[in-house]
Amino acid sequence: MTLQYCKKCILPDSRPNLEIDSAGNCNCSFGDESSTIDWEARKKQFADIVDEIKAMDRQYDCLIPVSGGKDSTWQVLKALEVGLKPLCVTWRTPARNKLGQRNLNNLISLGVDHIDVSVNPKVEKAFTLKAFEKFGSPAIPMHMAIHAIPMNVALEKNIPIILWGENSATEYGGDAAFKGTEITRAWLEKYGVTFGTTAESWVSDSLSIRDLGIYKWPSEDELRQASVRAIFLGEFYKWDPRKTAKIAKEYGFEEAQEALVGQYTFADVDDAFLMAIHHWMKWYKFGITRSWDNLSLDIRAGVLSREKALQEIKRIGDETPYEAISAFCDYVGISQARFFEIAEQFRNPNIWIKKNGLWVIEDFILTETDWRMYEV
Ligand SMILES: [Zn+2]
């Protein structure tokens, strides 16, 4: 396979759900679509949904899954602004850091009820290691929990709608049919980021279905009967990470001193290692890092030229997150040698080749090759 890079941003077609058209542009809805969207009409649409929900007169109007990050802070602000009473629900990451806790406290102080849900750490560790070994993705338990917990709480508490933030299908390319819809199993399979698995798929001698119960999605019947809807606020308000961060900061959200993952000090700030490993594996699998996503969003937002982004990639160089790898290994109980052994199994043979005893990406976007080579 020859890697093809989008002419406008710097993302390659190895990224899942990303396609490059004959003109050389990717489907990350670069400028074109979002500039033709009638945002005023969308706002009106949202107002209609809000009226509908309020008329139901339930204990809670909506459920907002939150981490305390800039996006969830913004989601809460938006919900409060339009007069909704939200219940906020967090899956407590085992990697939560001090800044993450402060930001979550800040979010709650905006004036919401909140539930912080912890998974049995023995189960979570074992599941995380299995997911990393099987799919090179330590974030499968996280993604399952992030969806299952709010859904089950919404059903249990009779909450009519879940308010998500950014729609990753819009932000990085994807299927238009899934933009803004009722939650179905298909929706979960598409957005769950669980490699097509469900909690049931991970039952083994060491993990029973009862152990994994907290990760279980509601059945199709339960979903239909309760008719819990889910919408992305990013479908109704133009989603701009910098603007979201600015607003969140005005309401007490704190940035990190230094970017923990990728280039943004205002994103992925609450987690000491899981997100870093999750994103790092994209280097093996797709030949990109979180910085590539960040820089591509900046190009799209018009704050960075493609040429500058490429200079940045070159300047940043090797992004191996050694600290996060060390913390992750301590967490799941493996050696770093074992970590790299597992990671190596996910090096994509379609994009990486061995040259003079080094791993290189064929047809890499930059022609200078020294920093991207890996000793074998
Ligand atoms: Zn693009």
Boltz pocket constraint, residues with backbone or C-beta under 6 A from the ligand:
constraints:
  - pocket:
      binder: B
      contacts: [[A, 6], [A, 7], [A, 8], [A, 9], [A, 10], [A, 11], [A, 25], [A, 26], [A, 27], [A, 28], [A, 30]]
      max_distance: 6.0
